[in-house]
Amino acid sequence: MKILIIADDLSGAADCAIGFASAGHRTVVTLEAARMSAHDGADTIAVDTDTRRLAPADAAARTAAAYAEMSASGQRLYKKIDSTLRGNWAAEVAGLQALAGMAIVAPAFPATGRTVRDAQVYVHGEPLEQTATWKLEHADLPAGIAAQLEAAGLSTDRLDAEALAGEPETLAVCIGAMAANGVQALIVDTQSEKALRALAEASLRSDAPFFWVGSGGLAREIAALNPRDDAAQHKPGSEAFPGGPILILVGSLSAVSERQCAMLRERGGVEEMVVPPAVLREGATHRDWRAWQEQVGVSLKANCDLLLRIGRDDAFDPAEGAQLSAALAALVEPHFTKTGGLIATGGETARAMLAAARIANLQLLAEVEAGVAVARPLDASRTHCPGVVTKAGAFGTDHALYAAWLTLRNETGRDVVSH
């Protein structure tokens, strides 16, 4: 089975696609919605459309264009959305629905604490609209899945996969009936991996025209049901990374990222620099820009692993995330070839650094923990090929950055909690 994943940010594309790599599929993440030789032989292609910060209509148009460019005969579509419903996901689903059939919407990711009950997202049991993440970016906006889809112009219905978790045949019949009745977006309640697995199995049995809409949770259940017959030959083995200093870029300001950085500093002894937002806003015109850039270069040239973070001030606005991430990447770019590995927290941060380094395609290799993907640049002509780890900002256990750091240092056996 071939899969096309369309995601609105880079870390999301990677964490959604990693399940297929783990099942033995040759899996590529690309920053460009254009067919190229690097994609030849790939079973799973995940496209980052970089639409999270666009206006809804522009995001929908770019998403539909990516599908038109990248879709192929015999390929199934998976629209990756954020498990906490950030971005223009509903408009993008509406843009795809007319092209690909009914949307089966299941953003739950129980392994990371995200579940769906009564068409509402819960994060570790807390209603989404009450979480700090939602209040930071979407205060006073409705968090209900149906409300957002209907505002985008889609008719919706709801199905409880939890109640039918042991009956995938019945679930498949229900899916087919709702598609036949003209439902455009079917919201599926899923609170457990068992329910997601049943949904994956039921949807794969359905003959109705549909596409999946979800996070990495449903994707890995679909992947597990479709391992390659020759997976042992195609699954990436134990990868040795090239050595050299590890650069950790953290654009996220979430409490999760704060804890992860603290553990990395404590256990890894990694040097940390926090770049003031004022420096990044003004970029090369700021009086301290060159001093910061030289300081980064001194650390990397001395073979020091470096944790580089975006600071916060009273003028901070979540909408400037892309601008600050691009400036952070520009700050590092002159010295990037000194690195042996890159860990990027936040999809905007990861994309900005890879774009600055002219890395357009990644081959996914392994998973540090749920949602934390390990990759390498996919370009035979590159002489600098650092290991790359991507992670969404408000994602992962407290060990995530430390475990990723050990992975790129080829020291995964040392002091890591298994998850």
Backbone hydrogen bonds, N-H to C=O, Kabsch-Sander energy under -0.5 kcal/mol:
donor,donor_aa,acceptor,acceptor_aa,energy
2,K,74,G,-0.8
3,I,43,D,-2.1
4,L,76,R,-3.0
5,I,3,I,-0.5
5,I,45,I,-2.9
6,I,78,Y,-2.2
7,A,5,I,-0.5
7,A,47,V,-3.0
13,A,9,D,-1.9
14,A,10,L,-2.1
15,D,11,S,-2.7
16,C,12,G,-1.8
17,A,13,A,-1.7
18,I,14,A,-1.7
20,F,17,A,-1.2
21,A,17,A,-1.3
22,S,18,I,-2.4
23,A,19,G,-1.0
24,G,21,A,-1.7
25,H,20,F,-2.6
27,T,25,H,-0.7
28,V,44,T,-2.5
29,V,362,L,-2.7
30,T,46,A,-2.8
31,L,360,A,-2.6
34,A,32,E,-2.1
39,H,36,M,-2.1
40,D,37,S,-1.7
42,A,39,H,-2.1
43,D,26,R,-1.9
44,T,26,R,-1.9
45,I,3,I,-2.1
46,A,28,V,-2.9
47,V,5,I,-3.3
47,V,45,I,-0.5
48,D,30,T,-2.4
49,T,7,A,-2.8
49,T,47,V,-0.8
52,R,8,D,-1.2
54,L,51,T,-1.4
59,A,55,A,-2.6
60,A,56,P,-2.5
61,A,57,A,-2.1
62,R,58,D,-2.5
63,T,59,A,-2.2
64,A,60,A,-2.4
65,A,61,A,-2.2
66,A,62,R,-2.1
67,Y,63,T,-2.0
68,A,64,A,-2.3
69,E,65,A,-2.1
70,M,66,A,-2.4
71,S,67,Y,-2.2
75,Q,72,A,-1.6
76,R,2,K,-2.7
78,Y,4,L,-2.7
79,K,212,W,-3.3
80,K,6,I,-1.9
80,K,78,Y,-0.9
81,I,214,G,-2.4
82,D,86,R,-0.5
85,L,82,D,-2.1
92,E,88,N,-2.3
93,V,89,W,-2.5
94,A,90,A,-2.3
95,G,91,A,-2.0
96,L,92,E,-1.4
97,Q,93,V,-2.0
98,A,94,A,-0.8
99,L,96,L,-1.1
100,A,96,L,-2.4
101,G,97,Q,-1.9
102,M,209,P,-2.1
103,A,184,Q,-2.8
104,I,102,M,-0.6
104,I,211,F,-2.7
105,V,103,A,-0.8
105,V,186,L,-3.1
106,A,104,I,-0.6
106,A,213,V,-3.3
109,F,114,R,-2.2
112,T,109,F,-2.5
113,G,110,P,-1.7
114,R,109,F,-1.8
115,T,113,G,-0.6
115,T,122,Y,-2.3
116,V,190,T,-2.3
117,R,120,Q,-2.5
120,Q,117,R,-1.3
122,Y,115,T,-2.8
123,V,126,E,-3.1
124,H,113,G,-3.7
124,H,122,Y,-0.6
126,E,123,V,-1.8
128,L,121,V,-2.5
130,Q,127,P,-2.0
131,T,128,L,-2.0
135,K,131,T,-2.2
136,L,132,A,-2.2
137,E,133,T,-1.5
138,H,134,W,-3.5
139,A,135,K,-0.7
141,L,138,H,-2.3
145,I,119,A,-1.8
146,A,119,A,-0.5
148,Q,144,G,-1.6
149,L,145,I,-2.2
150,E,146,A,-2.9
151,A,147,A,-1.8
152,A,148,Q,-1.0
153,G,150,E,-1.5
154,L,149,L,-2.0
157,D,185,A,-1.6
159,L,187,I,-2.5
161,A,159,L,-0.9
161,A,189,D,-1.4
162,E,189,D,-0.8
164,L,160,D,-0.7
165,A,162,E,-1.1
167,E,164,L,-2.1
171,L,167,E,-2.2
172,A,168,P,-2.3
173,V,169,E,-1.9
174,C,170,T,-2.2
175,I,171,L,-2.2
176,G,172,A,-2.3
177,A,173,V,-2.4
178,M,174,C,-2.2
179,A,175,I,-2.1
180,A,176,G,-2.2
181,N,177,A,-1.5
182,G,179,A,-1.5
183,V,178,M,-2.2
184,Q,155,S,-0.8
185,A,155,S,-1.8
186,L,103,A,-3.3
187,I,157,D,-3.0
187,I,185,A,-0.7
188,V,105,V,-2.8
189,D,159,L,-2.7
189,D,187,I,-0.6
190,T,116,V,-0.7
196,L,192,S,-1.9
197,R,193,E,-2.6
198,A,194,K,-2.2
199,L,195,A,-2.3
200,A,196,L,-2.6
201,E,197,R,-2.6
202,A,198,A,-2.8
203,S,199,L,-2.7
204,L,200,A,-1.9
205,R,201,E,-1.0
205,R,202,A,-0.6
206,S,202,A,-0.8
206,S,203,S,-0.7
211,F,102,M,-2.3
212,W,77,L,-1.8
213,V,104,I,-2.7
214,G,79,K,-1.8
215,S,106,A,-0.7
219,A,215,S,-1.1
220,R,216,G,-1.9
221,E,217,G,-1.1
222,I,218,L,-2.2
223,A,219,A,-2.4
224,A,220,R,-2.1
225,L,221,E,-1.3
226,N,222,I,-0.5
226,N,223,A,-1.4
228,R,23,A,-1.9
231,A,228,R,-1.6
233,Q,230,D,-1.5
234,H,230,D,-1.1
235,K,231,A,-3.1
239,E,237,G,-0.5
241,F,239,E,-0.6
247,L,245,P,-0.5
247,L,341,G,-2.7
248,I,246,I,-0.5
248,I,306,L,-3.2
249,L,247,L,-0.6
249,L,343,I,-3.0
250,V,248,I,-0.5
250,V,308,L,-2.3
251,G,249,L,-0.6
251,G,345,T,-1.9
252,S,345,T,-0.5
258,E,254,S,-1.9
259,R,255,A,-2.0
260,Q,256,V,-2.1
261,C,257,S,-2.7
262,A,258,E,-2.1
263,M,259,R,-2.1
264,L,260,Q,-2.0
265,R,261,C,-2.6
266,E,262,A,-2.3
267,R,263,M,-2.9
268,G,264,L,-2.1
269,G,265,R,-1.2
270,V,264,L,-0.8
271,E,305,D,-1.6
273,M,307,L,-2.8
275,V,273,M,-0.6
275,V,309,R,-3.0
279,V,276,P,-1.0
280,L,276,P,-1.4
281,R,277,P,-2.8
282,E,278,A,-1.6
283,G,279,V,-1.6
285,T,282,E,-1.5
286,H,283,G,-2.1
289,W,286,H,-1.5
292,W,288,D,-2.3
293,Q,289,W,-2.6
294,E,290,R,-2.6
295,Q,291,A,-2.1
296,V,292,W,-2.2
297,G,293,Q,-2.0
298,V,294,E,-2.5
299,S,295,Q,-1.9
300,L,296,V,-2.3
301,K,297,G,-2.7
302,A,298,V,-1.5
303,N,300,L,-1.8
304,C,299,S,-2.5
306,L,246,I,-2.4
307,L,271,E,-3.6
308,L,248,I,-3.3
308,L,306,L,-0.7
309,R,273,M,-2.8
309,R,307,L,-0.5
310,I,250,V,-1.8
311,G,275,V,-2.9
311,G,309,R,-0.6
316,F,313,D,-1.8
320,E,317,D,-2.5
321,G,318,P,-1.5
324,L,320,E,-2.5
325,S,321,G,-2.5
326,A,322,A,-2.4
327,A,323,Q,-1.9
328,L,324,L,-2.4
329,A,325,S,-2.3
330,A,326,A,-2.1
331,L,327,A,-2.0
332,V,328,L,-1.5
333,E,329,A,-2.5
335,H,332,V,-2.7
336,F,332,V,-0.5
336,F,333,E,-1.3
338,K,335,H,-1.9
339,T,336,F,-2.1
340,G,245,P,-2.9
341,G,245,P,-1.2
342,L,387,G,-2.8
343,I,247,L,-2.7
344,A,389,V,-2.7
345,T,249,L,-2.8
346,G,344,A,-0.6
346,G,391,K,-3.2
350,A,346,G,-2.4
351,R,347,G,-2.6
352,A,348,E,-2.3
353,M,349,T,-2.1
354,L,350,A,-2.4
355,A,351,R,-2.8
356,A,352,A,-2.2
357,A,353,M,-1.9
358,R,355,A,-1.2
359,I,354,L,-3.0
360,A,358,R,-0.7
362,L,29,V,-2.7
363,Q,376,R,-2.6
364,L,27,T,-2.0
364,L,362,L,-0.6
365,L,374,V,-3.2
366,A,374,V,-1.2
368,V,372,V,-2.6
369,E,372,V,-0.7
372,V,369,E,-2.7
373,A,371,G,-0.6
373,A,390,T,-1.5
374,V,366,A,-2.8
375,A,388,V,-3.0
376,R,363,Q,-1.5
378,L,361,N,-2.6
379,D,377,P,-0.8
382,R,379,D,-1.8
385,C,383,T,-0.7
387,G,340,G,-1.8
388,V,375,A,-2.6
389,V,342,L,-2.7
390,T,373,A,-1.9
391,K,344,A,-1.8
392,A,371,G,-0.6
395,F,392,A,-0.9
395,F,393,G,-1.1
400,A,397,T,-1.6
403,A,399,H,-3.2
404,A,400,A,-2.3
405,W,401,L,-2.5
406,L,402,Y,-2.3
407,T,403,A,-2.0
408,L,404,A,-2.1
409,R,405,W,-1.2
410,N,407,T,-1.5
411,E,406,L,-3.2
414,R,411,E,-1.9
415,D,413,G,-0.7
